[in-house]
């Protein structure tokens, strides 16, 4: 307690000293970031001002060295915000409030977001239930970009042959007006389009042929900088368009043995290049006040190695804001300790996997946001995942304290079963009456 008081006094003295220097009073910006509901300070909030990024201290305080007109603010568990800076800040710290926010999302595929019927069905469900967020394919599973991109390389390789979204800015503005949090999904190293255009960047078989996966799709080499740059450019463009979060999927080496890459296929190299890509993306995206997430295999929370794909938990979480484990029970082909039939125990799969990850990393539960199964089982007994199964997964995530959850259905078909209803004000009045 005494140390905190001393630290606060020192900070205040620094502020007064800075403001007393002639010519500096209008240059330095002093502020305090607080929770909108509790009015308590937020420690570790990120303040973005042009290319300068700093964190708030334990009292929510920060000092910017350069004059700016506007800053971005974000923190784990809150909606990101912006603050216009008054021409003269004065000696009183600028007070900034962030709204607590917990994303509860569903996913629309490359074609799903472009299909009016599927899109309107999803938006109706968001309006009527607890859902408040939407994951949208920006760069899909085959490498196509859904909207008209300004990146020349995207056109050169054929990633613009089919533009599903005619006006991405208008779509995002419409979603923003509805209070919907938007997440841009970018499929990284599974890229059939780039692979066909640039075979020199592809993953190869031992005899030198271009490798195709089980879906007959080509992957590009995670160790190639040209691949990094292209995907990060797509992410930066999406951030500029106004997405709240960038989510990297297939950010891994293929789960197939015996393949050839530009580097030796060792765990050290796999981890180096996957974490390296994410760290470079984080660096490049920093000025845009956007959250960053990565979709991670569910078993990564349990495996101490890199699961043979370059995803090692301890190396991943420093690179992103949110770790999005894919905790589909159908994906746990070997079960987990004590639960050999995972589809019969959706609550336990989600709960125990998240707890195991936190036990290993010691980071806040707010750094995790899992994908949950909203599709029919394909690996065990073909059971449907309906209301009860979905609710049990949600319950596990919420009891753990994760920063929300996301529902995955590759057919873009979602039902209200298992979701809490969003009551209108009139309905609330009737319930009270």
C-alpha positions as CSV (number, residue, x, y, z in Angstrom):
1,X,0.0,0.0,0.0
2,X,2.8,2.4,0.9
3,X,4.6,1.6,-2.3
4,X,1.5,2.4,-4.3
5,X,1.1,5.8,-2.6
6,X,4.8,6.6,-3.2
7,X,4.4,5.7,-6.8
8,X,1.3,7.9,-7.2
9,X,3.0,10.8,-5.5
10,X,6.1,10.4,-7.8
11,X,3.8,10.3,-10.9
12,X,2.0,13.5,-9.8
13,X,5.3,15.3,-9.2
14,X,6.5,14.2,-12.7
15,X,3.2,15.6,-14.2
16,X,3.6,18.9,-12.4
17,X,7.2,19.2,-13.4
18,X,6.4,18.5,-17.0
19,X,3.6,21.0,-17.1
20,X,5.8,23.6,-15.5
21,X,8.4,23.5,-18.3
22,X,7.8,26.4,-20.7
23,X,6.4,25.3,-24.0
24,X,5.6,21.8,-22.9
25,X,2.2,22.3,-21.2
26,X,0.3,21.8,-24.4
27,X,2.5,19.0,-25.7
28,X,2.3,16.4,-22.9
29,X,-1.0,14.7,-22.5
30,X,-2.0,13.3,-19.1
31,X,-4.9,11.0,-18.7
32,X,-6.7,8.5,-16.5
33,X,-8.6,5.4,-17.9
34,X,-11.5,4.1,-15.8
35,X,-14.2,1.6,-15.9
36,X,-17.4,3.3,-17.0
37,X,-19.6,1.4,-14.5
38,X,-17.4,1.2,-11.4
39,X,-15.3,4.3,-12.0
40,X,-12.3,2.3,-10.9
41,X,-9.0,2.7,-12.7
42,X,-8.0,0.2,-15.4
43,X,-4.4,-1.0,-15.2
44,X,-2.7,-2.1,-18.4
45,X,-5.0,-0.3,-20.8
46,X,-3.3,0.4,-24.1
47,X,-3.2,4.0,-25.3
48,X,-2.5,4.4,-29.0
49,X,-1.4,7.8,-30.4
50,X,-0.1,7.7,-33.9
51,X,2.9,5.3,-33.6
52,X,3.3,5.7,-29.8
53,X,1.7,3.0,-27.6
54,X,1.8,3.0,-23.9
55,X,0.1,1.3,-21.0
56,X,-1.7,2.8,-18.0
57,X,-0.2,2.2,-14.6
58,X,-1.9,0.7,-11.5
59,X,-3.9,3.9,-11.1
60,X,-5.0,4.0,-14.7
61,X,-2.7,6.9,-15.4
62,X,-0.7,7.6,-18.5
63,X,1.4,10.4,-20.0
64,X,1.8,11.0,-23.8
65,X,5.0,12.8,-24.8
66,X,3.7,14.2,-28.1
67,X,0.7,16.3,-29.0
68,X,-2.1,14.4,-30.9
69,X,-5.6,15.2,-31.9
70,X,-7.1,11.8,-31.0
71,X,-6.1,8.7,-29.2
72,X,-7.3,5.1,-29.2
73,X,-7.9,3.2,-26.0
74,X,-8.4,-0.5,-25.4
75,X,-8.2,-3.0,-22.6
76,X,-9.0,-6.7,-22.0
77,X,-12.7,-7.1,-21.3
78,X,-13.7,-3.7,-22.6
79,X,-15.0,-2.3,-25.9
80,X,-12.3,-0.3,-27.6
81,X,-12.7,3.5,-27.5
82,X,-11.4,6.8,-29.0
83,X,-10.9,10.1,-27.4
84,X,-10.6,13.5,-29.0
85,X,-8.0,15.5,-27.2
86,X,-8.9,19.1,-26.2
87,X,-6.7,21.8,-27.6
88,X,-5.5,22.6,-24.1
89,X,-5.5,19.7,-21.7
90,X,-4.6,21.7,-18.6
91,X,-3.2,20.4,-15.4
92,X,-6.2,18.1,-14.6
93,X,-5.8,14.6,-16.1
94,X,-8.1,13.8,-19.0
95,X,-10.7,11.3,-17.8
96,X,-11.4,8.4,-20.1
97,X,-14.1,5.7,-19.5
98,X,-14.2,2.3,-21.2
99,X,-17.4,0.2,-21.3
100,X,-17.1,-3.4,-20.1
101,X,-17.9,-5.7,-23.0
102,X,-18.1,-9.4,-23.4
103,X,-18.3,-10.6,-27.0
104,X,-20.8,-13.4,-27.7
105,X,-20.4,-14.2,-31.4
106,X,-21.6,-16.4,-34.2
107,X,-19.6,-17.0,-37.4
108,X,-20.6,-16.4,-41.0
109,X,-18.5,-18.0,-43.7
110,X,-17.1,-16.4,-46.9
111,X,-20.4,-17.1,-48.7
112,X,-22.6,-16.7,-45.5
113,X,-21.8,-13.0,-45.1
114,X,-22.7,-12.4,-48.8
115,X,-26.0,-14.3,-48.8
116,X,-28.7,-11.9,-47.8
117,X,-30.9,-14.6,-46.3
118,X,-28.2,-16.1,-44.1
119,X,-26.9,-12.7,-43.1
120,X,-30.4,-11.4,-42.1
121,X,-31.1,-14.6,-40.2
122,X,-27.9,-14.1,-38.2
123,X,-28.6,-10.5,-37.5
124,X,-32.2,-11.3,-36.4
125,X,-30.8,-13.9,-33.9
126,X,-28.3,-11.3,-32.6
127,X,-31.1,-8.8,-32.1
128,X,-33.3,-11.3,-30.3
129,X,-30.8,-13.1,-28.1
130,X,-27.7,-12.5,-25.9
131,X,-25.5,-12.5,-29.0
132,X,-23.7,-9.2,-29.7
133,X,-20.8,-10.0,-32.1
134,X,-20.1,-11.3,-35.5
135,X,-17.1,-13.1,-36.9
136,X,-16.8,-12.4,-40.7
137,X,-14.5,-14.1,-43.2
138,X,-12.3,-11.4,-44.7
139,X,-9.9,-13.9,-46.2
140,X,-11.5,-17.3,-46.4
141,X,-10.4,-20.9,-46.5
142,X,-9.5,-20.8,-50.2
143,X,-7.6,-17.5,-49.9
144,X,-10.2,-15.3,-51.5
145,X,-10.8,-11.8,-50.0
146,X,-14.5,-11.0,-49.5
147,X,-14.4,-7.3,-50.5
148,X,-12.7,-5.1,-53.0
149,X,-9.2,-4.8,-51.6
150,X,-6.7,-2.0,-52.4
151,X,-3.8,-4.4,-52.0
152,X,-2.3,-4.9,-55.6
153,X,-0.9,-8.3,-54.7
154,X,-4.4,-9.6,-53.9
155,X,-5.5,-8.8,-57.5
156,X,-2.3,-10.2,-59.0
157,X,-2.8,-13.6,-57.5
158,X,-6.5,-13.9,-58.2
159,X,-7.8,-13.3,-54.6
160,X,-10.4,-10.8,-56.0
161,X,-12.1,-13.0,-58.6
162,X,-15.1,-13.1,-56.4
163,X,-16.0,-10.2,-54.1
164,X,-18.9,-11.2,-51.9
165,X,-19.2,-7.9,-50.0
166,X,-19.8,-5.0,-52.4
167,X,-19.4,-2.2,-49.8
168,X,-17.5,-3.3,-46.7
169,X,-17.5,0.2,-45.1
170,X,-21.2,0.5,-45.3
171,X,-21.7,-3.0,-43.9
172,X,-19.4,-2.3,-40.9
173,X,-21.1,1.0,-40.3
174,X,-24.5,-0.7,-40.3
175,X,-23.3,-3.3,-37.8
176,X,-21.7,-0.7,-35.7
177,X,-25.0,1.2,-35.5
178,X,-26.6,-2.0,-34.3
179,X,-24.0,-2.2,-31.5
180,X,-22.4,-5.3,-33.0
181,X,-18.8,-6.1,-32.3
182,X,-17.1,-7.1,-35.6
183,X,-14.3,-9.7,-35.9
184,X,-12.3,-10.1,-39.1
185,X,-11.3,-13.7,-39.7
186,X,-8.2,-14.1,-41.8
187,X,-7.1,-17.6,-42.9
188,X,-3.4,-17.4,-43.1
189,X,-1.3,-20.4,-44.2
190,X,-4.0,-22.4,-45.9
191,X,-4.2,-20.4,-49.1
192,X,-5.1,-22.2,-52.3
193,X,-5.3,-19.0,-54.3
194,X,-1.8,-17.8,-53.3
195,X,-0.4,-21.3,-53.8
196,X,-1.7,-21.6,-57.3
197,X,-0.3,-18.2,-58.3
198,X,3.0,-18.7,-56.5
199,X,4.0,-22.4,-56.3
200,X,7.4,-21.2,-55.1
201,X,5.8,-20.3,-51.7
202,X,4.0,-23.6,-51.2
203,X,4.4,-26.5,-48.8
204,X,6.0,-29.5,-50.6
205,X,6.0,-33.2,-50.4
206,X,9.3,-35.1,-49.9
207,X,9.6,-35.6,-53.7
208,X,9.1,-31.9,-54.4
209,X,5.5,-31.8,-55.5
210,X,3.1,-29.1,-54.3
211,X,1.2,-30.7,-51.3
212,X,-2.6,-30.7,-51.1
213,X,-4.5,-31.4,-47.9
214,X,-7.6,-33.6,-47.4
215,X,-9.8,-30.9,-49.0
216,X,-7.4,-30.8,-52.0
217,X,-6.3,-27.3,-51.0
218,X,-2.8,-25.9,-51.1
219,X,-0.9,-24.5,-48.1
220,X,1.8,-21.8,-48.2
221,X,5.0,-22.0,-46.2
222,X,4.7,-20.4,-42.8
223,X,8.4,-19.6,-42.9
224,X,8.3,-17.4,-46.0
225,X,8.3,-13.6,-45.3
226,X,6.4,-12.9,-48.5
227,X,3.5,-14.9,-47.0
228,X,3.7,-13.0,-43.7
229,X,3.7,-9.6,-45.4
230,X,0.7,-10.4,-47.6
231,X,-1.5,-11.6,-44.7
232,X,-0.4,-8.8,-42.4
233,X,-1.3,-6.3,-45.2
234,X,-4.8,-7.9,-45.4
235,X,-5.1,-7.5,-41.6
236,X,-4.0,-3.9,-41.6
237,X,-6.5,-3.1,-44.4
238,X,-9.3,-4.7,-42.3
239,X,-8.3,-2.7,-39.3
240,X,-8.4,0.5,-41.3
241,X,-11.9,-0.5,-42.5
242,X,-13.1,-0.4,-38.9
243,X,-13.2,-4.0,-37.6
244,X,-12.9,-4.2,-33.9
245,X,-10.7,-7.3,-33.9
246,X,-8.4,-9.2,-36.2
247,X,-8.6,-13.0,-35.8
248,X,-5.9,-15.2,-37.5
249,X,-7.0,-18.7,-38.3
250,X,-4.9,-21.6,-39.7
251,X,-2.0,-19.8,-38.2
252,X,0.0,-23.0,-38.0
253,X,2.0,-25.6,-39.9
254,X,-0.1,-28.4,-41.5
255,X,-0.9,-31.3,-39.2
256,X,0.8,-33.8,-41.6
257,X,4.1,-35.5,-41.2
258,X,6.8,-35.7,-43.9
259,X,6.3,-32.3,-45.5
260,X,9.1,-30.0,-46.7
261,X,9.4,-26.3,-45.9
262,X,12.0,-23.6,-46.6
263,X,13.4,-24.3,-43.1
264,X,14.1,-27.6,-41.4
265,X,10.9,-29.1,-39.9
266,X,11.8,-29.0,-36.2
267,X,9.7,-27.9,-33.2
268,X,12.1,-25.0,-32.6
269,X,11.6,-23.7,-36.1
270,X,7.8,-24.3,-36.2
271,X,7.3,-22.4,-32.9
272,X,9.7,-19.6,-34.0
273,X,7.8,-18.9,-37.3
274,X,4.3,-19.2,-36.0
275,X,5.0,-17.0,-32.9
276,X,7.2,-14.7,-35.1
277,X,4.3,-14.1,-37.6
278,X,1.9,-13.2,-34.8
279,X,4.4,-10.9,-33.1
280,X,5.1,-9.2,-36.4
281,X,1.4,-8.8,-37.0
282,X,0.9,-7.4,-33.5
283,X,3.7,-4.8,-34.2
284,X,2.2,-3.8,-37.6
285,X,-1.4,-3.5,-36.2
286,X,-0.4,-1.6,-33.1
287,X,-1.2,1.9,-34.4
288,X,-4.8,0.9,-35.3
289,X,-6.2,0.3,-31.8
290,X,-7.5,-3.1,-32.8
291,X,-7.7,-6.3,-30.8
292,X,-5.7,-9.3,-32.1
293,X,-6.7,-13.0,-31.7
294,X,-5.5,-16.3,-32.9
295,X,-7.5,-19.5,-33.4
296,X,-5.7,-22.4,-31.7
297,X,-6.1,-26.2,-31.6
298,X,-8.0,-27.3,-28.5
299,X,-5.3,-29.9,-27.6
300,X,-2.7,-27.0,-27.4
301,X,-4.0,-26.3,-23.9
302,X,-3.0,-29.8,-22.9
303,X,0.1,-30.6,-24.9
304,X,3.4,-29.4,-23.6
305,X,5.0,-29.6,-27.1
306,X,3.9,-27.6,-30.1
307,X,1.3,-30.2,-31.2
308,X,3.6,-30.7,-34.2
309,X,2.1,-27.5,-35.8
310,X,4.0,-24.7,-34.2
311,X,1.4,-23.8,-31.6
312,X,3.0,-23.8,-28.2
313,X,0.8,-22.1,-25.6
314,X,3.6,-20.3,-23.6
315,X,4.9,-18.8,-26.9
316,X,1.5,-17.8,-28.2
317,X,-0.2,-15.6,-25.6
318,X,2.4,-12.8,-25.5
319,X,1.7,-12.3,-29.3
320,X,-2.1,-11.7,-29.1
321,X,-4.8,-10.1,-27.0
322,X,-7.1,-13.1,-27.1
323,X,-6.4,-16.8,-27.4
324,X,-9.3,-18.5,-29.1
325,X,-9.1,-22.3,-28.5
326,X,-11.3,-24.3,-30.8
327,X,-12.9,-26.4,-28.0
328,X,-15.2,-28.4,-30.2
329,X,-15.8,-31.8,-28.4
330,X,-15.8,-33.4,-31.9
331,X,-12.2,-32.2,-32.4
332,X,-10.9,-34.1,-29.3
333,X,-10.5,-37.4,-31.0
334,X,-8.6,-39.0,-28.0
335,X,-10.7,-37.3,-25.4
336,X,-9.1,-35.7,-22.4
337,X,-8.0,-37.2,-19.0
338,X,-11.1,-38.8,-17.5
339,X,-13.4,-38.2,-20.5
340,X,-12.8,-40.6,-23.4
341,X,-16.1,-39.7,-25.1
342,X,-15.8,-35.9,-25.4
343,X,-19.1,-35.3,-27.2
344,X,-21.0,-36.7,-24.2
345,X,-19.3,-34.1,-22.0
346,X,-19.2,-30.7,-23.7
347,X,-19.2,-28.8,-20.4
348,X,-16.2,-30.7,-19.1
349,X,-14.2,-30.4,-22.4
350,X,-14.6,-26.6,-22.4
351,X,-14.2,-26.1,-18.6
352,X,-11.2,-28.3,-18.1
353,X,-9.3,-27.2,-21.2
354,X,-9.6,-23.5,-20.2
355,X,-8.6,-24.2,-16.7
356,X,-5.5,-26.2,-17.9
357,X,-4.5,-23.3,-20.1
358,X,-4.8,-20.8,-17.3
359,X,-2.9,-23.1,-14.9
360,X,0.0,-23.1,-17.4
361,X,0.1,-19.4,-18.4
362,X,-1.1,-17.7,-15.2
363,X,-2.8,-15.1,-17.3
364,X,-6.2,-13.6,-16.7
365,X,-9.3,-15.6,-17.9
366,X,-10.2,-12.5,-19.9
367,X,-7.3,-13.4,-22.3
368,X,-9.3,-16.4,-23.5
369,X,-12.3,-16.5,-25.8
370,X,-13.2,-20.1,-27.0
371,X,-14.9,-21.3,-30.1
372,X,-17.8,-23.6,-29.2
373,X,-19.5,-26.3,-31.2
374,X,-22.8,-25.5,-32.8
375,X,-22.7,-28.2,-35.5
376,X,-23.4,-31.9,-35.7
377,X,-20.7,-34.3,-34.4
378,X,-18.6,-35.8,-37.2
379,X,-16.1,-38.0,-35.3
380,X,-18.0,-40.1,-32.7
381,X,-21.8,-40.9,-32.7
382,X,-23.0,-38.2,-35.1
383,X,-25.2,-36.6,-32.4
384,X,-26.6,-33.1,-33.0
385,X,-25.4,-30.2,-30.8
386,X,-28.6,-28.4,-29.9
387,X,-29.7,-26.2,-27.1
388,X,-28.5,-28.3,-24.1
389,X,-25.1,-29.0,-25.6
390,X,-24.6,-25.4,-26.6
391,X,-25.7,-24.0,-23.3
392,X,-23.4,-26.4,-21.4
393,X,-20.5,-25.1,-23.4
394,X,-21.5,-21.5,-22.8
395,X,-21.9,-22.2,-19.1
396,X,-18.4,-23.6,-18.8
397,X,-16.8,-20.6,-20.6
398,X,-18.8,-18.1,-18.5
399,X,-18.0,-19.8,-15.2
400,X,-14.4,-19.8,-16.1
401,X,-14.6,-16.0,-16.7
402,X,-13.5,-16.0,-20.4
403,X,-13.9,-12.8,-22.4
404,X,-17.0,-14.3,-24.1
405,X,-17.4,-17.1,-26.6
406,X,-18.0,-17.8,-30.3
407,X,-20.3,-20.3,-32.0
408,X,-19.1,-22.2,-35.1
409,X,-21.4,-23.7,-37.7
410,X,-19.9,-24.0,-41.2
411,X,-23.4,-24.2,-42.7
412,X,-24.2,-20.7,-41.2
413,X,-27.3,-22.2,-39.6
414,X,-28.0,-21.1,-36.0
415,X,-31.0,-21.6,-33.7
416,X,-32.0,-19.6,-30.6
417,X,-32.0,-22.9,-28.6
418,X,-29.4,-22.7,-25.8
419,X,-29.2,-18.9,-26.1
420,X,-30.6,-16.4,-23.6
421,X,-33.4,-14.2,-25.0
422,X,-32.8,-10.5,-25.2
423,X,-35.9,-8.9,-23.8
424,X,-37.3,-5.6,-25.2
425,X,-38.1,-2.8,-22.8
426,X,-41.8,-3.5,-23.1
427,X,-41.3,-7.2,-22.3
428,X,-39.2,-6.2,-19.2
429,X,-42.0,-3.9,-18.1
430,X,-44.5,-6.8,-18.5
431,X,-42.3,-9.1,-16.5
432,X,-42.0,-6.5,-13.7
433,X,-45.7,-5.9,-13.8
